[in-house]
C-alpha cells in the first residue's frame, strides 16, 4: 500500500505487526522513532537560515533549532563567530572585564544565543542551523522524511514497538533495516552536497 501520510504509516505499522489492537500505541511508536531520528539524522533538508539584529548579550534562537552549523555577522565587515562552551564564554568575560564590542564568539546558553563581546551597537547576523524534524500528526500528515525516506519511519516505529510487544523475533531484522535507512539518509545528504564529480576550473599563475 502507499506510505505517504501519517494515516498510511499507522496502517502499515499495524499490518507489519499483524495486530489490530494497537491503535492507541502506534502513535507512540512513531513519536519514539522521531525522537531517535532527531539525534541521528543530519540532512541538508534540515538546514535553515535565520537572520537577526544583534544588539544585546542574549538573543532568541528559532523555535525549531536543533544544532548550529555556523553564525556570522553580515553587516559591515563580514565576521564568522566562533562557537565556544559555557566555560569558555565565562572565561572570556572574566578575563576582559566583560567589555563590549563587535561580537566574535557565541554560545548556546539556556535556550538562547549568547555573544561575546556584548554588542556595542546593532549588527545584522545570520544563523545557519539544523532544524528539528517536524513531527507527524493528524494535522501534519507528512514531512520530508516520510516523503523521501518512508522506510526510516516504518522500521523505526517497528523497532520501538519491541519493548511494548516484548519478545518479537523480528526485532533484529527491523533494527538492521532501520539502521540502514538512517545511514542512507545521512549518506544521501553527504553525496548531494559534496559528491559531485564535475570538472574543476584550473587556475594558472603567471
MOHUHU-V772090 format. One record per helix or strand of 3 or more residues. SS is the DSSP state (H for helix, E for strand). FROM is the first residue (numbers start at 0). LEN is the number of residues. If there is no record, write none. Layout:
ss->SS from->FROM len->LEN
ss->SS from->FROM len->LEN
This chain:
ss->H from->5 len->12
ss->H from->22 len->18
ss->H from->43 len->3
ss->E from->46 len->8
ss->E from->57 len->3
ss->E from->64 len->9
ss->H from->85 len->10
ss->E from->104 len->5
ss->E from->111 len->5
ss->E from->122 len->9
ss->H from->143 len->5
ss->H from->149 len->16
ss->H from->170 len->24
